[in-house]
Amino acid sequence: MATRKKSAAARASKSGKSTKTGKRGPSKRRLGKLAPNAKARGLEAAEVAIAMDSPEVAALATLVRDAGGAPIGAYHEPLGGRALMLASIPLNAVQPTPFQRDLSPTHAKRLAEKIDETGAFLVPAHCRTGR
C-alpha cells in the first residue's frame, strides 16, 4: 500500500504555522461562554411601553397626524431610555436629510426589485422631540 507525503503547506496549515508564502493556516482558539453581566443595564420590560397619549410623545403624535400620517405605537429605547415612535406617514411628507447622497439608478432599481420581492417597505425616520 502506497502512502503519500503531505506537502509543507498542508502540514503548516494543519499546525497553524506559516508557510513560505507567509500565510497562516486556520488557528484554533478556545471560545469562552458568554454570561450576562451581574449588573443589569437598561430598562425592565414593563418600562419600555409608552401609552400613545403620554406627554412624552404627544407633540410628535400631533406632528405625524398633521402630516397626514398615523401613529402606530411608542416605546422607550431599552438601553438609553429615549422615547421613540413607530408611525405610518405619506411619502410626500418625507424629505431626505441634507447630507444624504444622491441615489444611483442601479441602487434604485435593486431597491425597487427587493421591495417587490418581499412585499414590504419600512424606512426608519429619525425625529427628535427635544430630548
URGI-V584767 format. One record per pair of residues at least 24 apart in sequence whose C-alpha atoms are under 6 Angstrom apart, sorted by the first residue. I is the first residue (numbers start at 1). J is the second residue. Records with the same first field share a line. If there is no record, write none. Layout:
I = J + J
This chain:
42 = 78 + 79
43 = 78
48 = 75 + 76
49 = 75
50 = 74 + 75
